[in-house]
Amino acid sequence: MSEELQDATWQLDATRLARALSAKSRKKDAPSLNIDSTDSLDCYNITLDEMDNVLERAVESFQPSGLISATREADVYSPLAIFLNSCLTACRKAAGVDASQYYSELNFTVWDHPTKDGIRGANVLKPDCVGAQSLRNIPSELWWRPPFGERSSTVEIPVEVKDGWRRLVSQAATYARCPTNAVPLRQFSLVIGYNHVTTELRFLVFHAGGLTSSPPLKPNDTQDHRDILRLFLSLLTWKSPGDAGLPEWCNDVGVFVQRSRDDKQGVQMCVKQVYYDRLGVRGRGGKVVRLSPIPPLAPSQLPIAPPSPRLQTLRRSRRIVDKQTKENIPSKRTSKSASKRRYNPTSTIRS
């Protein structure tokens, strides 16, 4: 992981990172998107920009429990999970309860034992804490990618605790690979990191360009509460899998394929065989599959009610706008000489 992230770490201030994560809608007067056009955040209405009053109410009502600085990182797990949930509670109270939120039931809990699955035969991981849907009662098992057809709690946001950022970032990257493997072509994976010695928290966003991080924010310092709540509020603006960076035109079972540039309907196909799949947290994540057309269902075969959006089923929609803009995912060409240098995340993620 450290080799993949070499010379590919950036840091954005909390406001810019929260705006990059926020749900967006394209402005009516923005130029049309096509395969040759360029895109930027200036072409979008950013939901978080319209929530200044909500953020103020969240800051006013925020009543966090203090975290501790400890030599044993395990002593921090429970206070940290309580703090993260208090952030969600304050943001939800200020914004109003809305069942349409993609993370309407997100909660954090201490985990610290192996998940049910790993990646391609590798040892399973055990995040210190996890964010998942409906964690009011701690589940008996958690998956990165539950077996097809089985309903189970899925890890949405892993949380890693360490005594230094260098080791923490490398370990967090191993977690980020898991949701990337679970949902191919996702735009980013979010991990929350907490340095229990310096008592600092970071949002770590892993994407094709590497890692973009928030600054270190202190949960024990009231001056940093606004920025922490702003980042959590950006997650609560998500309404759809597309807002969360997930592809809405494919999953690992089916795909909607455009037959031409002007084809707005597409044809639904299923994945028959995977020929090549490059797993990692950085790079294009190339995947080659064999597809087969799916015949349309007869009216008698259609479901009576639409499936839950949590199942991440396919839908016909315009091309999901690439959110990897210059503001939140910068690009950088790495030279051969740079690839031999020792990875040092503190060059941009300061300890």
C-alpha positions, 0 to 999 in steps of 0.5 A: 500500500505504501508503494501505491501511495508513494508521491500521491498524497494531498491535503485539502482544508476541511471546507474544500474537501467537504464541498468535494464530497457533497452531493451536487446537481448540474446547473441548468445553464452549464454547457452540455456534457459530451465525450470531448468536454471538460468539467469543473465544480463551477458547473454544479450546485453544491448542496452543502453550500446551501446548508450554512444555517444547518451547520450553525445549528449543528455546532450550537447543539453539538455535545460531544464526549471528550476523547482520551490520549492513551498509550493503548489504542484499544482504550480509544475505540469506544470513546471514538465511536461515541464521538463519531455518533454524536457528530451524526446526531448533531447533523441529523438534528440540525438538518431534520430526519430524512429517510431519503438520505443514503446514510439515513441509518449510518452509525459507528461501533467498536468492531476490532475482530475479523470481518466475514470476508477478505479479498482474493484469499488474503487474510481478513481484516479487522477494523478498529471501529466501523460505520455501517447502516442500522448498527443500533444493535451490534451485528454478529458479523460484518461483510465487505461484500455479502454473498449474492442474495444474502442480507447482511450488515456491510462495512461502509466507513472503516475507522483506523486508530494508530499512534502515527500517521505513516502506519495509519495511512498504510493500514487505512489503504488496505481497508480502502481496497475492500469497498473498491473490490466490493463495488467495482468502478467506485470513485472513492473509498472513505476511511476515518483515521484517528491518531490516539497520541496527538488526539487528531482525526482525519477524513482519508479519501482514497481515489484513483489519483491516490489519497486526499486527506483533511487536515488533522482535526482535534475532537477535544478542541472546540475550534475544530468542531465546525470543520468536523461537523461540516465533513459529516454533514457533507455525507448526509447530503447524499441521496443516491449511490451516485452521490456516494461515488458508486456507479449507477450503470453497473454492478458486478452482475449486470451492466447498461451498455451504450451502443453509440454516443447518442444512445440514451437507453442502452442495452442491459447485459450480464457479466458472464466471465471476468478475464482480468481485474486489477485490484488496488487503491490507486490507478484506473483499476482496469477490468475486462469482462465478457458480457451477454445481453439480457432479454427484457422481462415480460410484464408478468415477470416484473416485480410488484414493488421496486427494490430497495436502493440499498441493493445497488440495482442498475438504472438507466441514467445519464452518464454519471459525472466524473467527480474527480476534478482538479480541486479534489483529485489532482493528478501528478505524473510520477517519474521512475526516479520518484518511484524509488523514493521512500514513501513519506505521507508527511510530505503533505499529510503533516504529523 
